[in-house]
């Protein structure tokens, strides 16, 4: 078993509000707002009009001339409205995500092209950050251009989908079969599975797929944040690196998560298109923290209304507390990129002499609080727990930086100098804005924001970051692509 090691980054402890092992089906809302652009690819014109009847899994848009993947109807019902960027569907009563897509009970005998067509027509090729290649032009490269497919199953963030509890024997077997589907659909690609070491059942199931396994590499990992991101997982699995401004697909690489493998199995073996997602309701702002099974197009407000604490004002965040975006519009519909909704209590109150308190539930990189020595879950909220102060040059940001730059040094140069070529020598464009430097900084400096300002200043001054970073990357054979994100 190949070992992948991330020597920097951050190993989070368990937080209050971690999602539990339950999966609850969220009832259908009165209207599903289905975005016409989801995941990777461009928006294409709708094929339906107001008043049309649609079936679960019916293609709503798409063409084979534009880099895109069809969006399918998440429920059977009537088209209530066609907006500029969405189709509104009134679902019929009692609708269930039944098998309705193209599939075969003997899928193992299907050709690679037939499998890719099923994935395309089911809406799955839009997953994976850069899209899975198909004959339907779902990716900038064709199927033969995919050389490496990295599938991760990691709980490396402060809050995550709890795969270590969700992947029981049955789901682990289905996920492993999904990996086999991907192999048969892309026989020229090596599949690299980077699995949280706590997901022992999945690791065991992957070991039964093929005795030779020349196409499959599996590594069991300690979940150190942000290992799951393309910027980190690609160099640690392949020894390759992707320059700033470029996409991994232009190097024949796609990174996706284990839920994609589950969707592949469901589409090919069960005929279930990509009509719903498993989403974790994480964070102490929820009364309960189950996983929920949600139809695409369901408004966020419909999902959280029965779970949010009524006596706490919480900020909703999508997918990651460090790298995610605030869900400021509760009417926003779920799309295929959702993996979790995090509720963080708003907290602006200052604590007198907070650094002198024992902190039995406070996370700390320096292990200065009692929580470092207790098995208690940490608490998270929106409070910075202090104001910005002068840098003390502790080096914490440098120790956790996963891309091996010196955040505080770059930050100081950005603040003191308008634009300097020296910033390129400090590899400013390697920053992936994981915000770990902000998280561990004891004096609350906005390091990641400062680095982003420096990047923007250099670009405004005419610096081409793709050229400026070339000396730090091995670009052999890469100039043939020259594709931009």
Number of C-alpha atoms within 10 A of each C-alpha: 8 12 12 18 16 18 11 17 24 23 17 18 17 16 20 19 25 22 25 18 18 14 16 13 12 15 14 22 16 12 19 25 26 27 21 23 22 20 21 21 22 15 21 21 14 20 10 16 15 14 13 12 17 22 18 23 26 20 22 21 20 25 17 14 10 16 21 28 37 28 32 26 30 30 28 21 20 19 21 19 17 17 15 10 14 20 25 19 28 21 25 17 11 9 15 14 18 14 16 16 23 20 22 16 10 9 16 14 11 15 12 18 15 18 25 27 19 23 30 25 23 32 28 28 31 28 24 21 19 24 25 31 28 27 15 21 22 31 25 21 21 15 23 13 18 22 17 22 24 25 24 25 24 28 27 22 23 22 26 23 27 21 23 19 13 17 18 16 14 13 15 23 22 22 25 24 21 24 25 22 25 23 18 20 23 25 17 15 22 19 24 21 24 28 26 22 18 17 22 17 18 25 21 14 17 22 17 11 15 11 7 8 14 9 14 19 18 21 19 21 22 19 24 21 23 27 27 24 14 21 23 19 23 22 14 16 18 13 8 16 19 21 21 20 15 15 20 21 27 23 23 19 23 25 24 22 19 22 19 22 23 20 26 31 25 22 29 28 21 19 22 23 33 28 24 21 21 19 23 27 31 33 31 23 27 23 15 18 24 22 26 19 17 24 28 26 28 25 22 18 14 17 23 17 12 12 15 22 17 12 7 14 14 21 18 26 21 19 24 19 24 18 16 15 12 16 16 11 11 14 14 16 21 24 23 24 17 17 19 23 27 29 30 24 20 16 16 12 10 12 10 10 8 11 13 9 13 12 17 17 19 19 23 18 17 11 11 16 19 16 19 19 10 11 11 16 17 21 17 22 18 14 13 15 18 17 10 13 10 8 14 10 12 12 16 20 26 20 18 23 23 25 16 15 19 20 24 25 17 21 22 14 18 22 13 8 10 11 19 14 10 11 20 17 13 15 18 24 22 20 21 20 16 20 19 22 26 21 22 20 23 22 18 18 20 16 23 22 14 19 26 18 15 24 22 13 16 22 13 11 12 8 16 12 19 15 11 17 18 12 10 12 12 12 15 7 8 11 9 10 13 13 15 10 11
